[in-house]
Amino acid sequence: MGQNLLQFPRLTLVASHFRRLSILRSGLAFMNDVFRRLSAVVFAVKMMRSSSSAPVRFLPLCHSFTVVSEPVSLPDHYSGDLFRQLFTILCQPNWTKNPDFRKLIPSMSSSLFTSFLSQYPHLSHHVALSFFNHLSTAPSFNPDVQAYASLLRILVENNSFRDAEIIRILMVKSCETVEASILALDILRKMNRGEDGEFRFRVSLRCYNMILMSLARFLLIDEMKAVYKEMLDDNVSPNTYTFNTMINAYCKLGNVTEAEHYLSMIFQVGLKPDTHTFTSFILGHCRKRDVDTAKMVFMAMPGKGCPRNQVSYNNLIHGLCEAGRVEEAKTLFSEMKNDSCIPNVRTYTILIDALFGLERSQEALGLFHEMKEKGCRPNAYTYTVVVDGTSEDGMLDEAMKVLQEMLDSGSFPSTSTYNALINGYCKKGMMSAALEMLHSMESNDCKPNVRTYNELISGFCQEMEVHKGMQLLTKMLEQGVTPNLVTFNLLVCGHCKRGDVDNALRLLWLMDEKNIVPDQLTYGPLIDALCAKGNTDEAQATFNSLKELGIHVNDVMFTSLIDGYCNAAKFDLAHHLFEAMLAQGCFPNSFTYNTMINGLFKVNKRKEAFRYLQKMLRSGTEPDLATYSIILEQILKEFNFDSAYRIFNHLISVGLKPDVCLYTSFLVAYCKLGKIKEAEDVIEKMKKESVQPDVMAYTVLIDGYGRSGFLDKSFNVLKSMVVSGHEPSHFTYAVLIKHLLHENFFGENGNGGSISVNNAWKLMDHSMVLKLFAKMETHGCPPRANTYIAVISGFCSEGFFEDACKVVDHLKQHGIPLNEKDYNKLVESCCNMKMHEEAVNLINAMLCRGFLPHVELMKHLVCGLYDEGHEVEAKEIFYRLLHCGYNYDELAWKVLIDGLLKRGFVGQCSELLVLMKKSGCTLNPQTREMLIQGFQ
């Protein structure tokens, strides 16, 4: 391949003849199919020409052609009176200056023009052409194929062939869709043959070439072959432009072999390949991923008298980048000046995209700035590539600057541009910024697509806010965006992460109703969630049912179920499943082995754990960082530091980089032994290796200092933790309270006993809370909202509601600002304390701030209000929720079915269902069926 072009082959005429016969046969088969498909269109065209009482309407949509089966239904002022008025004006001399005519121009559409000419086919062809030209100056007039065709017929009937040639070329050029291109081809074919009452107007070489270009735009290869055959049948000799069009179309598909057939034709008719020919073959070989041959063609061009141009360079640069040979592409880029070629916007964009793909963001941005400095203006695609690359790399501020520059330059961001930024924000958990970007997108008349919503749903599910993902599902459906398998898989996974298997299963019913077939990514999270809840039998039943559903079980599903059995201490079943996995040809990966090893270590079955480690090594599966972390954790539980460090050094020697979890295992061991100096050394080593402590690492160190009697240092670590951007956890505060209690009971020296973390909340009282807050103030980390929430939750867990209420009052008195998560936790605590009036006030405050409470909390609140007989308040809060954008099905699932019906509040459930209906809330048929079953 490529050698034919380089050597200029001359095939025999006989071989060429047989190839042409093959093309003829396939072309005829295609033409028969086209004639059948377009017979309805032909009939419509004939009716338009013969009847003025029932014209056929052709609706333009981006130049596409649509036939409407019913007659035109025009408003009164666009009836026959308008056409008669227009015809009267056009019959007058100097009609272009008629003020009534000028008023009519803006209201004339392409379909009206077609209908008008069909009713007045004998209008002077000079007038018809002039009328069309005047209309074409109006921005509102966008002629489609039928409009051109109606004028073309009048011109041909009056032998105005020169004008007709111009109009038919314009008709072909106007085709912006596959349908329009096929329709134009059919009309020109009929005129070429004089079929169906059409006056004969032979297709010229130029017109044939334009048709081929139009078809090539949509890669309609079969149609192109048929047209090429018709050219030969009409004795129209193809020229270099013809052959290049055919070659380029095949090369776009990577079909170099077929392209070489047309190359041979160039030589047979005595023509020569030109720059465009060579450039197409460079593209073709690159599409075949044969970059070396493409490079040979590129290098041969000057010797064949064909100068290389920007497109030649761009095609090869793109091919090299696609093959991962970016350095070669950069070298070629720097050599463009040797051919007097200046890199254009596509050249720069190709390289910028490739550099971002290799995570060489600074280089990509440097090239982006270089192109602007050299006067090469980025286009919309360039900006999108840069926004996408910077967003993917987490450089969101830079991405926003580029987006603003794009808007300032007059370029319009596409849906893909906005999606890139939304995805970047979602990956960082910046959901408010992601939603702002969605609103900005909509305000700029850029419509979100299914990927936009999927990115947002994914972000909310990662943040454990699946109710907001369900809210977006509602918005999608309202805006006519059809959810796909990815949408539902994300939502199923989101519900499973929250442990809500019931809602996940209900989503399967919605999928079934929308004819969306679940796959491995649907059932994997379900099996995992069932195992996490301890429902291994149900998980196994779901696993077993997949074969009947035609879904192949994968390593993720096996591993989830094995993990479930390990956590339930059902090791015989876990081992059996592991062997079944091997028997089915599904090979365990490091996750599977780690699951077995970790599960066995947890119950002190060390021999069995090490046997699985040996199996892992024999299978060729390399231990990963998690494997080493599991082993190190077990060794460090025995405080065997020598063995631990040997393993630690070994994993580094095999190219693994220790992470925060691994270092934390050392911290735990040292702190338990009271070896604070060694623990501090671990922290220093982490800093040296650029490993940032996480919440658990900080908490372990806080506990270590507390155990050693250095409580002030514990609070200093707490301050460092907050300054580094980590929110102390509920467990962190429990550890601090444990040590405060210990100090309170046993003095600062700590002699006389110990207090476990589990007992911290049981021994806690309000005075100790005030001491905690004072200590935090003293050490420069005053109590935050999550501090109050942790303490309130701790009191609630032990049933100390009076103390919890005091902390709530303290929180309100100090005006501590709450975010959405804080509000949700506080509402949960209030519901647990049966402080429903306070919970309602908090919900109202949330809604006023634009926050959306978790649906699960709404279930507890509404049911709690009904439990206490506050039916009016329950209805009021539920009614308010109906207008907050929740997904109505999810509200019905959680509040009505899982809440009221399960608690026996059938009448109350019926009342709220009526309230939903009166408020215009539409429920899915499956949800209604579930409610009906609940009422029975």
C-alpha positions, -999 to 999 in steps of 0.1 A, spaced: 0 0 0 13 34 -8 38 19 -33 12 22 -61 10 59 -56 47 63 -53 55 43 -84 26 56 -106 13 22 -117 -4 16 -150 -30 -11 -148 -44 -28 -180 -76 -15 -195 -91 -50 -192 -86 -51 -155 -101 -16 -152 -131 -27 -173 -139 -55 -149 -136 -32 -119 -160 -8 -135 -185 -36 -142 -184 -45 -105 -191 -9 -95 -219 -8 -121 -237 -38 -106 -235 -25 -70 -246 9 -82 -277 -5 -100 -287 -24 -69 -284 8 -49 -304 29 -75 -333 4 -73 -334 8 -36 -332 46 -38 -361 47 -64 -382 26 -40 -375 48 -10 -382 80 -29 -413 70 -47 -434 88 -22 -414 120 -26 -418 117 -64 -455 115 -61 -456 145 -38 -436 166 -63 -459 156 -91 -489 165 -71 -474 199 -63 -469 207 -99 -504 196 -110 -527 208 -83 -532 243 -68 -560 233 -45 -541 209 -23 -504 218 -24 -479 196 -6 -459 213 21 -422 210 23 -408 221 57 -373 234 58 -351 225 87 -314 233 83 -319 227 45 -333 192 52 -363 180 33 -395 167 50 -427 157 32 -459 163 52 -486 140 41 -515 164 47 -521 195 25 -507 228 36 -527 244 63 -518 281 60 -531 309 81 -558 330 64 -534 358 53 -512 332 36 -541 316 16 -546 318 -21 -554 355 -18 -518 361 -9 -505 342 -39 -529 360 -62 -518 393 -47 -481 383 -52 -487 371 -88 -504 404 -96 -474 424 -83 -449 403 -102 -468 409 -134 -462 446 -131 -432 464 -145 -408 476 -118 -424 452 -93 -393 453 -72 -401 488 -62 -436 480 -52 -440 488 -15 -464 459 -10 -438 435 -24 -412 448 0 -436 440 29 -442 405 16 -405 395 14 -399 389 51 -429 366 54 -419 343 25 -405 310 35 -389 283 14 -421 262 15 -443 291 5 -420 299 -24 -423 263 -36 -461 263 -33 -463 296 -51 -444 284 -81 -464 252 -82 -496 272 -85 -481 296 -111 -459 273 -132 -462 296 -162 -447 326 -144 -420 342 -166 -387 325 -159 -369 359 -158 -394 371 -132 -392 338 -112 -354 340 -111 -354 376 -102 -380 370 -75 -359 342 -61 -328 364 -60 -347 391 -42 -359 367 -16 -324 353 -11 -313 387 2 -338 383 31 -322 367 62 -355 348 69 -355 331 35 -334 299 36 -341 279 4 -342 242 6 -338 216 -22 -375 218 -31 -373 256 -35 -343 253 -58 -360 224 -77 -393 244 -83 -373 273 -98 -350 249 -117 -380 233 -135 -393 267 -147 -358 276 -160 -354 243 -179 -388 244 -194 -379 278 -208 -345 267 -221 -327 290 -197 -299 265 -193 -271 288 -182 -292 301 -153 -305 266 -146 -269 253 -143 -262 279 -116 -293 271 -97 -287 233 -97 -252 238 -85 -266 260 -57 -292 233 -50 -265 207 -45 -244 230 -24 -274 238 -1 -276 201 11 -269 201 48 -283 166 55 -281 131 41 -318 133 32 -314 166 13 -284 152 -6 -303 121 -16 -333 142 -27 -312 165 -48 -296 135 -64 -330 120 -73 -343 153 -88 -312 157 -110 -313 121 -121 -349 125 -133 -341 157 -152 -310 140 -167 -333 112 -181 -364 132 -187 -384 109 -164 -418 115 -148 -427 144 -170 -395 163 -163 -379 183 -191 -345 168 -199 -315 186 -185 -283 167 -188 -259 167 -159 -227 184 -167 -192 174 -154 -192 202 -130 -226 192 -116 -215 156 -113 -185 167 -93 -207 188 -70 -230 158 -65 -201 136 -56 -188 163 -32 -222 165 -15 -224 127 -11 -188 125 0 -195 150 28 -217 123 44 -195 94 32 -224 79 11 -200 56 -7 -225 34 -24 -243 65 -38 -210 79 -50 -201 47 -68 -235 48 -85 -231 84 -96 -196 77 -109 -210 48 -130 -238 71 -143 -211 96 -155 -194 69 -175 -228 58 -190 -235 94 -199 -201 96 -216 -191 124 -193 -153 121 -188 -142 123 -152 -114 148 -144 -88 149 -117 -114 166 -94 -137 137 -98 -111 111 -91 -98 130 -61 -133 132 -46 -137 94 -49 -102 88 -35 -107 112 -6 -140 96 4 -124 61 6 -93 74 24 -115 90 50 -128 55 57 -92 41 57 -100 20 26 -68 27 8 -72 -4 -15 -103 10 -31 -88 44 -33 -59 30 -53 -84 17 -79 -94 53 -87 -57 63 -86 -52 38 -114 -80 54 -134 -62 88 -132 -33 73 -151 -55 54 -176 -71 86 -188 -38 104 -191 -41 126 -160 -17 130 -131 -22 129 -93 -19 163 -77 -13 176 -42 -49 168 -32 -44 131 -43 -13 126 -22 -29 144 8 -59 121 6 -36 90 7 -17 104 37 -51 106 54 -60 71 43 -29 55 56 -32 74 89 -68 62 92 -55 26 87 -29 34 115 -1 28 90 17 61 98 50 49 83 35 45 48 17 78 52 51 94 60 66 78 28 38 93 7 44 127 24 82 125 17 76 115 -20 54 145 -28 81 171 -39 98 145 -62 64 140 -80 60 177 -86 33 180 -59 40 207 -33 30 199 2 4 222 18 -11 228 52 -35 199 48 -7 175 39 11 185 71 -20 184 92 -30 149 81 4 135 89 8 154 122 -27 142 133 -17 106 123 15 108 143 -3 122 173 -29 94 171 -1 69 171 14 84 202 44 98 183 40 134 194 77 143 194 78 134 157 47 154 151 63 184 169 94 180 146 72 180 115 54 211 129 87 229 131 96 219 95 65 234 79 83 266 72 107 247 49 77 242 25 66 278 30 36 264 49 23 284 79 6 264 107 -31 271 107 -57 268 135 -61 230 128 -24 224 130 -21 240 164 -53 224 177 -41 189 167 -9 193 187 -26 211 217 -51 182 219 -24 156 218 -3 173 245 -33 176 268 -40 139 262 -4 131 274 -10 153 305 15 178 293 -8 207 301 18 234 305 32 226 270 -3 226 255 -11 260 271 23 273 258 14 263 223 -21 278 227 -5 312 237 20 309 209 -7 305 182 -24 337 194 9 356 195 16 346 159 -18 359 148 -35 325 144 -70 330 159 -83 300 179 -117 287 167 -145 272 187 -130 237 186 -96 250 197 -112 267 227 -131 235 235 -99 214 234 -82 238 258 -112 240 282 -115 202 281 -78 197 287 -74 222 316 -106 209 332 -95 173 330 -62 183 346 -81 201 374 -70 236 362 -105 249 366 -96 286 370 -76 284 338 -105 267 321 -129 295 331 -105 321 318 -103 304 285 -141 301 284 -144 338 291 -118 346 264 -138 324 240 -170 344 247 -152 377 244 -138 367 210 -172 361 196 -169 323 195 -199 304 207 -192 276 232 -207 243 222 -224 218 245 -191 199 245 -173 230 258 -196 234 287 -197 197 294 -159 197 298 -161 223 326 -191 207 342 -172 174 343 -142 191 358 -162 207 386 -181 174 393 -148 155 396 -137 179 423 -170 178 441 -178 214 433 -214 208 425 -226 244 430 -201 256 404 -212 228 381 -248 238 384 -238 275 378 -222 263 346 -254 245 336 -273 277 341 -248 297 322 -250 272 294 -288 275 292 -287 313 294 -264 313 263 -290 293 244 -268 262 245 -289 231 251 -277 205 276 -275 170 262 -276 136 279 -239 137 286 -244 171 304 -269 155 327 -249 123 332 -219 143 343 -240 162 369 -258 130 381 -224 113 384 -211 143 405 -241 143 428 -240 105 433 -203 108 442 -212 133 468 -239 109 482 -267 133 470 -285 109 447 -318 128 454 -304 156 434 -295 132 407 -331 121 406 -341 157 405 -320 161 373 -337 130 359 -370 149 362 -355 179 345 -341 158 316 -375 144 309 -392 178 311 -367 192 285 -371 163 261 -336 148 268 -339 110 268 -320 93 296 -298 64 285 -283 33 301 -255 54 316 -280 77 333 -298 49 350 -266 30 359 -253 62 376 -286 65 396 -287 28 405 -251 31 417 -259 63 436 -288 46 455 -266 16 462 -239 37 477 -264 51 502 -275 15 509 -310 21 494 -314 -11 474 -352 -7 472 -349 25 452 -322 9 430 -345 -20 422 -373 4 415 -351 21 389 -348 -12 371 -386 -11 366 -383 24 351 -356 11 328 -378 -17 317 -406 7 309 -383 28 287 -369 -3 270 -334 2 284 -317 -31 290 -296 -33 322 -260 -45 319 -231 -55 341 -227 -20 354 -263 -20 366 -262 -53 385 -226 -49 399 -235 -22 424 -267 -40 434 -249 -71 443 -223 -51 462 -250 -31 481 -269 -63 491 -236 -78 504 -228 -46 523 -262 -49 540 -255 -85 549 -281 -99 525 -257 -124 509 -285 -148 501 -304 -122 481 -271 -111 465 -264 -147 455 -299 -150 440 -294 -119 420 -260 -131 408 -275 -165 398 -304 -148 378 -280 -129 355 -274 -159 333 -311 -161 324 -310 -123 316 -282 -129 292 -257 -108 313 -222 -123 317 -210 -122 353 -176 -104 356 -148 -102 381 -163 -72 399 -195 -92 407 -176 -122 418 -153 -101 440 -183 -82 456 -200 -115 465 -168 -131 478 -163 -99 499 -199 -103 512 -192 -139 523 -159 -130 539 -175 -102 559 -202 -127 570 -175 -152 579 -188 -177 554 -154 -186 541 -165 -220 527 -189 -202 504 -163 -175 495 -137 -203 486 -163 -221 466 -172 -190 447 -135 -183 441 -131 -217 425 -163 -213 405 -148 -180 392 -118 -199 379 -139 -227 364 -160 -201 344 -128 -186 329 -132 -154 349 -97 -149 363 -94 -132 397 -75 -99 398 -56 -83 426 -89 -70 441 -103 -105 443 -71 -119 459 -69 -89 483 -105 -95 494 -98 -131 503 -65 -123 520 -80 -94 540 -111 -114 550 -90 -143 563 -66 -120 582 -95 -103 599 -105 -136 616 -69 -145 623 -68 -173 596 -32 -164 587 -22 -197 571 -52 -196 547 -45 -159 540 -9 -167 530 -20 -196 509 -41 -172 489 -11 -149 486 9 -178 472 -20 -185 447 -19 -149 437 19 -151 430 16 -184 411 -12 -170 389 11 -142 377 -10 -115 395 13 -89 409 6 -78 445 -4 -42 445 -2 -15 471 -34 -27 487 -19 -62 491 11 -49 509 -10 -26 530 -31 -56 542 0 -76 551 17 -47 568 -14 -40 589 -13 -75 602 24 -75 609 22 -41 627 -6 -54 649 21 -76 663 45 -46 665 70 -65 643 86 -34 629 117 -51 614 95 -73 592 73 -44 584 102 -23 572 116 -51 551 82 -53 533 80 -15 531 114 -13 514 106 -42 491 74 -26 478 94 6 470 120 -15 452 93 -29 429 82 5 419 52 11 442 48 44 461 35 41 497 3 60 502 -13 76 533 -31 43 543 2 25 545 19 52 565 -12 53 588 -6 16 597 28 26 611 13 56 630 -13 33 646 13 9 658 37 35 672 9 55 689 -5 23 706 30 18 720 33 54 730 63 59 707 54 95 698 89 103 685 87 75 660 52 85 650 64 121 644 92 107 623 66 89 601 48 122 597 81 139 586 87 111 561 53 115 547 59 152 542 93 145 525 76 121 501 47 146 494 21 123 510 -5 144 527 -21 130 559 -58 124 557 -85 126 584 -76 91 597 -39 98 599 -45 131 618 -70 114 641 -45 86 649 -19 112 658 -44 131 679 -51 99 698 -13 92 701 -6 125 718 -36 121 740 -25 86 751 9 101 760 -6 129 781 1 156 755 -35 168 751 -24 203 740 -5 188 712 -36 168 702 -54 201 698 -25 215 678 -28 186 654 -66 193 652 -57 229 641 -33 216 615 -60 192 603 -85 220 598 -59 244 582 -50 217 557 -86 216 545 -97 184 563 -130 183 582 -126 164 615 -149 134 616 -174 122 642 -147 97 653 -121 126 656 -143 144 681 -150 112 699 -112 107 704 -108 142 717 -137 138 741 -123 105 753 -91 122 763 -108 152 779 -129 128 800 -98 109 809 -81 141 820 -112 151 839 -115 118 858 -78 109 863 -60 142 861 -34 155 836 -9 127 844 -35 102 833 -28 76 860 -56 54 872 -75 40 842 -86 44 807 -117 53 787 -126 37 754 -138 57 724 -170 37 725 -178 50 760 -170 86 752 -205 97 743 -220 77 772 -199 96 798 -202 130 780 -222 158 795 -229 194 786 -200 208 808 -176 186 789 -189 200 756 -181 235 768 -146 224 778 -141 210 743 -152 242 727 -130 263 750 -100 241 742 -106 245 705 -109 283 709 -76 284 729 -57 265 702 -69 287 673 -95 263 658 -129 275 671 -159 251 669 -173 248 635 -207 236 623 -195 201 620 -182 202 656 -217 209 668 -232 183 645 -208 157 658 -216 164 694 -254 165 688 -252 132 669 -231 117 697 -257 127 724 -285 115 702 -268 81 697 -270 76 734 -304 90 739 -292 121 758 -317 144 740 -317 171 767 -280 176 764 -284 175 726 -310 203 728 -286 225 748 -260 221 721 -286 230 694 -295 262 714 -258 270 717 -254 266 680 -283 290 673 -270 316 699 -236 317 682 -250 321 647 -227 294 633 -233 293 595 -245 259 582 -241 244 548 -265 219 532 -248 188 547 -248 204 582 -285 212 579 -293 176 568 -274 162 597 -291 186 621 -325 177 608 -317 140 612 -307 146 648 -339 166 655 -360 137 640 -341 112 662 -349 134 693 -385 137 681 -380 175 679 -402 176 648 -412 213 652 -375 222 652 -369 199 623 -397 217 603 -381 251 611 -348 238 598 -364 224 567 -380 258 560 -347 275 565 -330 250 541 -356 256 514 -353 294 518 -315 291 512 -320 269 481 -309 237 499 -326 204 492 -332 181 521 -325 143 517 -357 124 508 -349 99 536 -352 127 561 -385 138 547 -398 103 552 -388 104 589 -402 139 594 -435 133 577 -440 100 595 -429 115 628 -455 143 624 -482 119 617 -471 97 647 -476 127 670 -509 136 654 -497 167 636 -515 159 603 -518 195 592 -481 202 596 -473 169 578 -494 179 548 -480 214 547 -444 203 547 -452 176 521 -470 201 499 -440 224 500 -417 196 490 -438 190 459 -426 224 445 -389 220 453 -380 200 421 -378 165 437 -384 136 414 -420 127 421 -415 90 419 -387 91 445 -409 111 468 -437 85 464 -412 56 469 -397 70 501 -424 91 518 -456 73 508 -445 36 503 -415 31 525 -428 56 551 -465 59 555 -477 26 540 -451 5 559 -462 22 591 -499 15 584 -508 52 576 -530 41 546 -555 69 549 -528 96 553 -509 81 524 -541 84 503 -545 120 512 -510 129 502 -514 110 470 -545 132 462 -524 162 471 -498 152 446 -524 147 419 -540 181 425 -505 197 423 -500 182 388 -474 156 399 -473 128 374 -462 94 387 -448 65 367 -473 37 360 -450 13 380 -451 36 410 -489 39 408 -490 1 407 -469 -2 438 -491 23 456 -523 3 446 -507 -29 460 -498 -10 492 -534 1 497 -547 -34 494 
